[in-house]
Amino acid sequence: MISSVLKQDVVTETVREWLASGKYRCGDRIPTNDELARMFGMNQRTISIGLNRLVAEGLLERAPRRGTLVRQKVSTPASNAVALVTVSEGDVYGEMAWTANRILQEHGLFPVILDSNLTEDSAGIISFLKRFVAKQQPYGFLAEGTTNFPYDFLRENPEKFGNTVFLFRYHNPVEMPWCRYVLIDMDEMGRLAVEYFASKGVKRLAFPAISERKSYMGPWNSMQVQVMQSLAKYAPRKGISFDESLFWRLHGGAPLEETLRFELNRKDRPDAMFVWSDSQCAFHILPILKKAGLSYPKDILLLGVYNTPHSEKHHFPSFDMCADNVVKIGIEMLTGECKEQKIVLPPRLVEH
């Protein structure tokens, strides 16, 4: 049989955990002694002794005719840990993690990195975040706002994730007012791309999209679509023809090589392509051009994104996503050095 002292401990620590988890918030009434006695299978005297400890700690209060109320939330130990949540792959995200690690340590903060090698889905990110806040109150969170980020989980727990900064993108239609944002300006990327192509005398521009058939929910969760909309807006102003239909066919899952070869064999084929990633350009677009008897830059101009070694190797221009600057500003927001809630940075076009 469990001793009376151990039973009291069970009551105290169970209710303490309820308060820490947010099951009951400040001002809430917890179950009555009678209800708790039935719940725990104990007598009301044992329940009362267990609760009195939490009253003495200032976590609960006895209110006449109202019952036992939550007076304050259980505080968890503060730490200098900062979670960096990014599940994307590629050079730019590796650079982001490396930069964050360096700058956080310069601030005396300890980075804990969750990347795509550990999880790719929302449930995995939630599991990581729950474990991360279970025994401590982290200093803050740096998160890449991908489509699979658990935004609703943060909305349900604002007291735990108040010091959160989203980096590069935010793929959710509604911003959280207690979070901060350092994002890349996709509209400006499209405008700069059009300016570049216009300076080269381009007349017909194509954007062979990477398929997002399974994940697309609207322009707010696709940087590709945001840039495409910008290209469609600015290209006509520079006398450049831009046909959205190719983009949408490929975006919806049409086979890349077959679809693109058809476009390249047309009499009015494009003389330039905006390609969403350097790797897509290097491993898919360039081989397709070669099979079609075309070459870069003689027959068609290319412009990539992410400014990786692929663009340098093949000598095509590419947009740099300014990872160092994004992370630097994000950490300044995290530490309070930067008071802005949202900063949108232009990408940088790099010619090789």
C-alpha positions in Angstrom: 0.0 0.0 0.0 1.3 3.5 -0.9 2.1 5.5 2.2 0.2 8.7 3.0 3.3 10.8 2.3 3.8 9.3 -1.1 0.2 9.9 -1.9 0.5 13.5 -1.0 3.5 13.8 -3.3 1.6 12.3 -6.2 -1.1 14.9 -5.8 1.3 17.8 -5.5 3.5 16.8 -8.5 0.6 15.8 -10.7 -1.2 19.1 -10.2 2.1 20.9 -10.6 2.6 19.2 -14.0 -0.9 20.3 -15.0 0.0 23.9 -14.3 3.3 23.6 -16.1 1.7 22.1 -19.2 -0.9 24.8 -19.4 -3.8 22.4 -18.8 -5.0 24.9 -16.2 -4.1 28.6 -16.7 -4.1 31.6 -14.3 -7.6 32.1 -12.9 -8.8 28.7 -13.8 -10.5 26.5 -11.2 -9.0 23.1 -10.7 -11.2 20.1 -9.8 -12.7 20.1 -6.3 -11.1 18.0 -3.5 -14.0 15.6 -3.9 -13.4 15.3 -7.6 -9.7 14.9 -7.1 -10.2 12.3 -4.4 -12.2 10.1 -6.8 -9.7 10.8 -9.6 -6.7 9.7 -7.5 -8.5 7.1 -5.4 -7.5 8.9 -2.2 -9.3 10.5 0.7 -10.0 14.3 0.7 -7.6 14.9 3.6 -4.6 13.6 1.5 -5.8 15.7 -1.5 -6.0 18.8 0.7 -2.5 18.3 2.1 -1.1 17.8 -1.4 -2.8 21.0 -2.7 -1.8 23.0 0.4 1.9 22.7 -0.6 1.1 24.4 -3.9 -0.9 27.1 -2.1 2.1 27.7 0.1 4.3 28.0 -3.0 1.9 30.6 -4.4 0.8 28.5 -7.3 -2.8 28.0 -6.1 -5.2 30.0 -3.9 -8.3 29.0 -2.0 -11.2 31.2 -3.0 -14.4 31.1 -0.8 -17.4 29.7 -2.8 -15.2 29.5 -5.9 -12.9 26.6 -5.1 -9.1 26.3 -5.7 -7.8 28.6 -8.4 -4.6 28.8 -10.3 -2.7 31.8 -9.0 0.4 31.7 -11.3 2.0 29.5 -13.8 4.7 27.1 -12.8 8.0 28.7 -13.8 10.5 26.6 -15.6 14.3 27.3 -15.4 15.5 29.8 -17.9 18.3 28.7 -20.2 20.6 30.2 -22.8 19.5 27.6 -25.4 18.2 28.7 -28.8 16.4 26.2 -31.1 17.2 26.6 -34.8 14.4 24.8 -36.7 15.1 24.3 -40.4 14.1 21.2 -42.4 15.2 22.4 -45.8 18.2 21.0 -47.5 20.9 22.7 -49.6 23.9 25.0 -49.3 22.0 28.1 -48.2 20.4 26.3 -45.3 23.7 24.8 -44.2 25.2 28.3 -44.3 22.3 29.5 -42.3 22.9 26.9 -39.6 26.6 27.5 -39.5 26.2 31.3 -39.3 23.5 31.0 -36.5 25.8 28.7 -34.6 28.7 31.2 -34.7 26.7 34.3 -33.9 24.7 32.7 -31.1 27.8 31.5 -29.4 29.3 35.1 -29.7 26.2 36.2 -27.7 26.8 33.5 -25.0 23.8 31.5 -26.3 23.7 27.8 -27.0 22.3 26.7 -30.4 20.3 23.5 -30.7 19.7 22.6 -34.3 16.9 20.6 -35.7 17.4 19.8 -39.4 16.1 17.6 -42.2 18.3 14.7 -41.1 16.0 14.4 -38.0 12.6 15.1 -39.2 10.6 16.4 -42.2 7.1 16.6 -41.0 5.0 18.7 -38.6 4.6 16.0 -36.0 8.4 15.5 -35.8 8.9 19.3 -35.3 6.2 19.3 -32.6 7.9 16.4 -30.8 11.2 18.3 -30.8 9.7 21.5 -29.6 7.8 19.8 -26.8 11.0 18.1 -25.6 12.9 21.3 -25.9 10.5 23.3 -23.5 9.7 20.4 -21.2 12.4 21.1 -18.6 13.5 24.6 -19.4 12.4 28.0 -20.7 14.7 28.4 -23.8 16.0 31.8 -24.7 14.2 31.7 -28.0 13.6 30.1 -31.3 14.9 30.7 -34.9 12.6 29.0 -37.4 12.4 28.7 -41.1 8.7 29.1 -41.9 8.2 26.2 -44.2 4.8 24.7 -45.1 5.2 21.8 -42.7 6.1 24.0 -39.7 3.5 23.6 -36.9 2.1 27.1 -36.8 -1.0 26.1 -34.9 1.1 24.5 -32.2 2.8 27.9 -31.6 -0.5 29.7 -31.6 -1.8 27.4 -28.9 1.3 28.0 -26.7 2.3 31.7 -27.1 3.7 31.8 -23.5 6.3 29.2 -24.4 7.2 30.6 -27.9 7.0 34.3 -27.4 10.6 34.9 -28.4 10.4 33.4 -31.9 11.9 34.8 -35.1 11.0 33.3 -38.5 13.8 33.4 -41.1 13.6 33.6 -45.0 10.0 32.6 -45.4 6.7 32.4 -43.6 4.3 29.9 -45.3 1.2 30.7 -43.4 -1.6 33.1 -44.3 -1.8 34.8 -40.9 1.2 36.2 -39.0 1.5 35.8 -35.2 1.8 39.2 -33.6 4.2 38.1 -30.9 6.7 36.6 -33.4 9.1 38.5 -35.5 10.1 38.0 -39.1 13.2 38.4 -41.4 12.0 37.5 -44.9 13.3 37.6 -48.4 11.3 39.9 -50.8 10.0 37.7 -53.6 8.4 40.6 -55.4 11.8 42.3 -55.6 13.4 39.1 -56.8 11.0 39.1 -59.8 11.6 42.8 -60.5 15.4 42.4 -60.4 15.1 39.3 -62.7 13.1 41.3 -65.2 15.6 44.2 -65.1 18.4 41.8 -65.7 16.8 40.0 -68.6 15.7 43.4 -70.1 19.3 44.6 -70.0 20.3 41.5 -72.1 17.6 42.1 -74.7 15.4 39.2 -73.8 12.0 39.1 -75.5 10.5 35.8 -74.3 10.8 34.6 -70.8 9.9 31.2 -69.3 9.8 29.9 -65.7 10.0 26.1 -65.6 8.6 25.5 -62.1 9.5 22.7 -59.8 6.3 20.7 -59.0 4.5 21.6 -55.8 1.4 19.6 -56.6 1.1 17.9 -53.2 2.0 20.8 -51.0 0.6 23.9 -52.7 -2.2 25.7 -50.9 -1.9 29.2 -52.2 0.7 31.9 -53.1 1.4 32.4 -49.4 3.0 29.0 -49.2 5.1 29.0 -52.4 8.0 31.3 -53.0 8.0 30.1 -56.6 4.5 31.3 -57.1 5.3 34.7 -55.5 8.2 35.2 -57.9 6.2 34.0 -60.8 3.5 36.6 -60.0 6.2 39.3 -59.8 7.6 38.2 -63.2 4.1 38.4 -64.7 3.7 41.9 -63.3 7.0 43.4 -64.4 7.9 41.6 -67.6 5.3 43.4 -69.8 6.5 46.7 -68.5 9.9 45.9 -70.1 8.4 44.5 -73.3 9.1 40.9 -72.4 6.6 38.2 -73.1 6.0 35.9 -70.2 3.6 33.0 -70.5 2.3 31.7 -67.1 0.9 28.5 -68.6 4.2 26.7 -68.7 4.8 27.5 -65.1 1.5 26.2 -64.0 1.7 23.0 -66.0 5.0 22.1 -64.5 4.0 23.3 -61.0 1.0 21.0 -61.2 3.2 18.0 -62.0 3.6 17.8 -65.8 6.8 15.9 -66.9 9.6 18.4 -67.1 11.6 17.2 -70.0 8.7 16.4 -72.3 7.0 19.7 -71.5 10.1 21.8 -71.8 11.3 20.1 -75.0 7.9 21.0 -76.6 8.4 24.7 -75.7 12.0 24.7 -76.9 11.0 23.3 -80.3 8.5 26.1 -80.9 9.3 28.8 -83.4 8.7 31.4 -80.7 10.6 29.6 -78.0 11.8 31.4 -75.0 15.2 33.1 -75.1 15.6 33.2 -71.3 14.6 31.1 -68.3 14.2 31.9 -64.7 14.9 28.7 -62.8 14.0 28.3 -59.1 17.2 26.6 -57.9 20.7 26.3 -59.1 20.6 22.6 -58.8 17.5 22.4 -60.9 19.3 24.4 -63.5 22.5 22.4 -63.4 21.1 18.9 -63.2 17.9 19.2 -65.3 17.6 22.4 -67.4 21.1 22.4 -68.9 20.9 18.7 -70.0 17.5 19.3 -71.5 18.9 22.3 -73.5 21.7 20.2 -74.7 19.4 17.5 -75.9 17.4 20.1 -77.7 20.5 21.3 -79.5 20.7 24.6 -77.5 23.4 26.0 -75.3 23.8 28.6 -72.6 24.4 31.5 -73.0 24.5 31.4 -76.8 20.9 30.3 -77.4 19.2 30.9 -74.1 19.9 32.9 -71.0 19.5 31.4 -67.5 19.1 32.9 -64.0 19.1 30.7 -60.9 18.4 31.0 -57.2 20.5 30.4 -54.1 23.9 31.3 -55.6 25.4 27.9 -54.9 28.6 26.4 -56.4 26.4 25.1 -59.3 25.9 28.6 -60.6 29.6 29.3 -60.3 30.6 26.1 -62.0 28.3 26.6 -65.0 28.7 30.4 -65.1 25.1 31.5 -64.9 23.9 34.3 -62.6 21.9 33.5 -59.5 20.2 35.2 -56.6 21.9 35.1 -53.3 19.4 34.8 -50.4 21.8 36.7 -48.1 21.8 34.0 -45.4 24.4 35.7 -43.3 22.4 38.9 -43.1 19.1 37.2 -42.5 20.5 35.2 -39.6 22.4 38.2 -38.2 19.2 40.4 -38.1 17.1 37.5 -36.8 19.5 37.0 -33.8 19.4 40.8 -33.2 15.6 40.5 -33.0 15.9 37.6 -30.7 18.3 39.4 -28.3 16.4 42.7 -28.5 19.1 44.6 -30.3 16.7 45.1 -33.2 13.3 46.4 -32.2 11.6 45.9 -35.6 8.9 43.2 -35.8 9.3 42.5 -39.5 12.1 43.2 -42.0 11.9 42.1 -45.7 15.3 42.0 -47.4 16.0 42.1 -51.2 17.9 39.2 -52.6 21.2 40.0 -54.3 21.8 39.1 -58.0 25.3 37.6 -58.4 26.8 37.2 -61.9 29.5 34.6 -62.4 
